[in-house]
Amino acid sequence: MLDRIFIPRDLRASLRKTLLWSLIVAFLAAIVTQVMYGHYFPEIYARFGHRLLVYGFLVTLIVAMPFIAIFFSMTMRLSTMNSQLKEIARRDGLTGLLNRTALEKIVRDRSAEPREAGADDDALILIDIDHFKTINDTHGHAAGDHVLRMVAVCIVGNVFERDHVARIGGEEFAVYLLGAGPTGAVEAAERIRAALEENKSYFEGKVIRVTASIGGALYPQEADFGAIFQGADFALYRAKRGGRNQCEFNGLPGIWHTPEEKSGLDDSDAA
């Protein structure tokens, strides 16, 4: 409530609040002038009362307005700085993606929102760069940082704007897919995997290729974040154990892992 009264959101709101509070202060000054002169100087008030009220109102308005304007300007700047600091706290410093804490809050807030009956479930996928330590050991940590930024851009470019991408560990990323359903989640995971495999990262004249293992799980409404995260992590472990550079999903029987598998299933069904 106090934020709405004293912290303007933009310049137009600041001007409105400055004018409003200046008028309020000037009006109060006029009332004080009336009471003071009416009680202590009744003869002067009886003769010049109207003028005193007008002068008191105008003088107070002129004096108060710049000070009130400065106050609201400062509060607006402080509010902007506070918002920027909050946004910085939500972001990974290297890639600019969300951090794990911010992602968990988004997921929990989403779980509390009402959804339409029959809407597709959300999904959580975990992405782990294969043999990332080898990249650091071979090309140096600067190259490793370059690869992490490249991977972040590649992931963001292969999901929808509504989805949320985070870096949750050294070389581990997560994507919270909104309303993807099983098919959309699997297709998004494979799209990211294929894009990373095809991408070439150039660093100091050298080409660095990366692949990633991906594990995912559906995230029904009001599900426990820890349990879903563990399910996606189990799927990620299977992807690594199965040879890396592949996608696995937890609890999705009958769902293909790649578009090629889907094509093969469709062909077999047609036959």
Steps between C-alpha positions, in 0.01 A plus 500: 500500500776745593685413179202612293482830688867597518679313218409607146548245223590744222550870425133566429399346833771704672361824355145407604607417854709818524205718401257312726719513810593863437131589491437300817784675685386842375141428603617396849710816521192708418304325776781562750513866395126534551509337844806693619386845388140436599604405855794731573442796264124521449512870397756435225314189388169686486657761273742298287382141554425419137831640378695320770346169400577556132856618568566217742371246250699638205826556690489152651420348160794678334745410779383142551480391137877482423577318826222249444613455138855424622361253754300306241790512254726340762246236595445413133876462448533290812210283385663456158834411658327255732327333206831478314671346801220245533536412132878467535446267796278280280758468223810295438790740463668319211211410270229743606257211547290447809673337794366197683333698779310715251393196300367322807296807595354522149407132509336526842308814404384326184383197699277725707329653197162363382505319166235401253371146522672271253796735444832333419743453785813705534837327477846536650807403302861494620788551257855398584792577266691181420866486612509867593804451721693386194416828327637698795811282525571512125408857406501682834230643724445803277401261222277317745323825587459573130343158448260553790381828349460334161299216651276750681426683174436172321253380764310829508479497121330161497220552751200733507515847654254387766741231624758561772869413456747486790856407572484292817859377529842516343412345165140409577196686370126459554196597294150529640263446208153646546210291374725287284344163576694178435536548125605864519747428781671219312514698179647803679766285664599339171499839328747633756718190483519510120571874494791461742642208302486697175634825645864606459653719767805701390750608764839654418507339158399157625174318442345348812211261453277398786226251561263470791308234687142591583257360754144609553177439686146633478401749768129468587337786689570508875772235466798512734799674342750273672331184376470624141859623502615162626303326225660718233839442661448120485417535131814710449705228666354243262591721204859521623520131575355419159785670318428876538377738229145370534167578668323292764172567675373370829156339506409539133439148367427487129647844432772512236837649588588649161311607186659200321341264752165672448535457124585134546196448724273675252633287213449179694146601591422573136631160397 
